[in-house]
Amino acid sequence: MLTHADVRLLGRDTPPGPWRPGGGAPHVWLLRIPDGGAPWPQDDLDATERARAAGFVRPLHRDRYVASHAGLRRLLGAYLAQPPGAVELTREPCPGCGEPHGRPAVAGSPMHFNLSHAGELALFAFSDTPVGADVEQVQPPSVVAEVSRMLHPTETAELDVLPEHARPAAFARCWTRKEAYLKGTGTGLAESPSATYVGAGPAPAAPPGWTLTDVDAGPGYAAAIAVAAAR
């Protein structure tokens, strides 16, 4: 597991150094976006991101979206030595249909990244190889009981043998591993959650060609990243 000592905390004035390809371990960042905090400016967002932000009905959801995407651009800009607003984001082809809705990417850059946000947290991961990231709030037992039927049969069985009070945390770590992996492959939930085994136990399983790592996101949350092996 990546502990707090391994994860960098992003603030409004916390720029990283330049990205150095081949630098080894992925860089993982967490951003906390507390309810009632000062909104992040939208100056660095592109037209699509601003339109998406304007579509949120609740100011809290809009503020969290803006903060997570502005934070992503701040990190990308610092890594790539570009103004955050000048970073050109694009999408890779979907591995299933070939349409441009696969992994997010920076045009013309070999660096891979992924973003996830839930509640008051945003999780960012950057790597030399394809990477996926997911953070989720731990759900109540009623939600776990319903959604756990969608998992790989072995994962469902692992959850069923646990006492009820232990299932929400185990389900959350399983789901974040699965989402991180599927985001890393670019497939997303076009692949059934029951198809690939990632495990609901204390240590994640490793789908061929990938490394899954849990991330300590603090009480009430689970998080994970998935990193493709170098070729």
C-alpha positions in Angstrom: 0.0 0.0 0.0 1.1 3.6 -0.7 1.0 5.3 2.7 0.8 9.0 3.4 4.6 9.1 3.3 4.4 7.9 -0.3 1.7 10.2 -1.5 2.2 13.9 -2.2 -0.4 16.4 -1.0 -1.3 19.1 -3.6 -2.0 22.6 -2.4 -2.5 25.8 -4.3 1.2 26.5 -4.2 2.7 23.0 -4.5 4.3 22.6 -7.9 6.3 19.5 -8.7 9.6 19.5 -10.6 9.8 18.6 -14.3 8.9 15.2 -15.5 11.8 12.9 -16.2 10.8 9.9 -18.3 12.2 6.6 -17.0 12.2 8.0 -13.5 10.8 4.8 -12.0 7.9 4.7 -9.6 4.7 6.6 -10.5 4.0 9.9 -8.9 0.8 9.9 -6.8 -0.9 13.1 -5.5 -4.0 13.7 -3.3 -5.9 17.0 -3.2 -8.4 17.7 -0.5 -11.3 19.9 -1.5 -13.2 20.7 1.7 -16.8 21.9 1.6 -16.9 25.6 2.1 -13.3 26.2 1.0 -12.3 29.0 -1.3 -13.2 28.0 -4.9 -10.3 27.3 -7.3 -10.2 29.7 -10.3 -11.3 28.5 -13.7 -8.6 30.5 -15.6 -6.6 27.4 -16.6 -9.5 25.3 -17.8 -10.3 24.9 -21.4 -13.6 25.6 -23.1 -14.9 22.0 -22.7 -14.0 22.0 -19.0 -15.6 25.3 -18.3 -18.8 24.2 -20.1 -18.9 21.1 -18.0 -18.4 23.1 -14.8 -21.2 25.4 -15.8 -23.5 22.4 -16.1 -23.4 21.5 -12.4 -26.5 22.4 -10.5 -24.9 22.3 -7.0 -22.1 24.7 -6.3 -20.3 22.1 -4.2 -20.1 19.7 -7.2 -19.0 22.5 -9.5 -16.3 23.6 -7.0 -15.0 20.0 -6.7 -14.9 19.5 -10.4 -13.1 22.8 -11.0 -10.6 22.1 -8.2 -9.7 18.6 -9.4 -9.3 19.7 -13.0 -7.4 22.9 -12.2 -5.2 20.8 -9.9 -4.5 18.3 -12.7 -3.6 21.1 -15.1 -1.3 22.7 -12.5 0.5 19.4 -12.1 0.7 18.7 -15.8 1.9 22.2 -16.5 4.7 21.9 -13.9 5.8 18.5 -15.1 5.8 19.5 -18.8 7.2 23.1 -18.3 4.0 24.6 -19.8 1.4 27.1 -18.6 -1.4 25.0 -17.1 -3.9 26.5 -19.5 -1.7 25.6 -22.5 -1.7 21.9 -21.8 -3.6 20.3 -24.7 -5.6 17.3 -23.4 -6.9 14.6 -25.7 -8.2 11.0 -25.6 -6.5 7.9 -26.9 -8.5 5.5 -29.1 -10.8 3.1 -27.2 -9.3 -0.4 -27.2 -12.7 -1.8 -27.9 -14.1 0.3 -30.7 -11.3 2.6 -31.7 -13.2 5.8 -31.1 -11.5 8.7 -29.2 -12.9 8.0 -25.7 -10.1 5.9 -24.2 -7.4 7.0 -21.7 -6.9 10.7 -21.3 -3.6 11.9 -22.6 -1.5 15.1 -23.3 -1.1 15.7 -27.0 2.5 15.1 -28.0 3.7 13.9 -24.6 4.8 10.3 -23.7 3.7 10.9 -20.1 0.6 9.0 -18.9 -1.8 10.3 -16.2 -5.1 9.6 -14.6 -7.5 11.5 -12.4 -10.3 10.4 -10.1 -12.4 12.4 -7.6 -14.9 11.4 -5.0 -16.3 13.4 -2.1 -13.7 15.9 -1.0 -10.7 14.1 -2.5 -9.1 14.0 -5.9 -6.4 11.5 -6.7 -3.8 12.0 -9.5 -1.3 9.5 -10.9 1.5 10.1 -13.4 3.7 7.4 -15.0 5.9 6.5 -17.9 3.5 3.7 -18.8 -0.4 3.6 -18.9 -1.8 4.3 -15.5 -5.3 4.3 -13.9 -6.4 5.8 -10.6 -9.6 5.6 -8.6 -10.8 7.0 -5.2 -14.2 6.2 -3.7 -16.1 6.9 -0.6 -16.8 3.8 1.5 -20.5 2.8 0.9 -23.1 1.6 3.4 -23.8 -2.2 3.7 -27.0 -1.9 1.7 -25.2 -0.6 -1.3 -22.4 -3.2 -0.9 -25.0 -6.0 -0.8 -26.5 -4.9 -4.1 -23.5 -4.0 -6.1 -21.2 -6.8 -4.9 -23.2 -9.2 -7.1 -21.6 -7.4 -10.1 -18.1 -8.4 -9.2 -16.0 -11.4 -10.2 -17.5 -14.5 -8.6 -14.4 -15.1 -6.5 -14.5 -11.5 -5.2 -18.2 -11.9 -4.3 -17.3 -15.0 -2.4 -14.5 -13.2 -0.6 -17.0 -10.6 0.6 -19.7 -13.0 1.5 -17.5 -14.8 4.1 -16.7 -11.5 5.9 -18.7 -10.3 8.8 -21.2 -7.6 7.6 -19.3 -4.7 9.3 -16.2 -5.6 7.4 -17.7 -5.8 4.0 -18.0 -2.0 3.1 -14.2 -1.4 3.4 -13.4 -4.7 1.6 -15.8 -3.8 -1.2 -14.4 -0.3 -1.5 -10.8 -1.5 -1.9 -11.9 -4.1 -4.5 -13.9 -1.6 -6.5 -11.2 1.0 -6.6 -8.7 -1.6 -7.7 -11.1 -2.7 -10.5 -11.8 0.9 -11.6 -8.1 1.8 -11.6 -7.3 -1.2 -13.7 -10.2 -0.6 -16.2 -9.3 3.1 -16.5 -5.6 2.2 -17.0 -6.5 -0.2 -19.9 -8.8 2.5 -21.4 -11.7 0.1 -21.4 -13.6 1.5 -18.5 -16.9 -0.1 -17.5 -17.4 -1.2 -21.1 -15.8 -4.3 -19.6 -18.0 -6.1 -17.1 -16.8 -5.7 -13.5 -17.2 -9.5 -13.2 -14.6 -10.2 -16.0 -11.2 -9.5 -14.3 -10.2 -10.6 -10.8 -8.5 -8.0 -8.6 -9.3 -9.3 -5.2 -11.2 -8.1 -2.2 -8.6 -9.2 0.3 -5.9 -7.1 2.0 -3.5 -7.4 -1.0 -4.6 -6.8 -4.6 -4.2 -9.4 -7.3 -2.2 -8.6 -10.4 -3.9 -8.9 -13.8 -1.3 -9.9 -16.4 0.9 -7.0 -17.4 -0.3 -4.7 -14.6 0.6 -3.8 -11.0 -2.2 -2.8 -8.6 -1.4 -0.8 -5.5 -3.8 0.4 -2.8 -3.4 4.0 -1.7 -4.1 5.2 1.8 -6.7 8.0 1.3 -7.7 8.4 4.9 -10.9 7.4 6.9 -14.0 6.9 4.9 -12.2 6.5 1.5 -10.5 3.8 -0.5 -8.1 4.4 -3.4 -5.9 2.4 -5.8 -3.7 2.9 -8.8 -2.9 0.5 -11.7 0.3 0.7 -13.6 1.1 -1.2 -16.8 4.4 -3.0 -17.0 7.1 -1.4 -19.3 7.4 -3.0 -22.7 
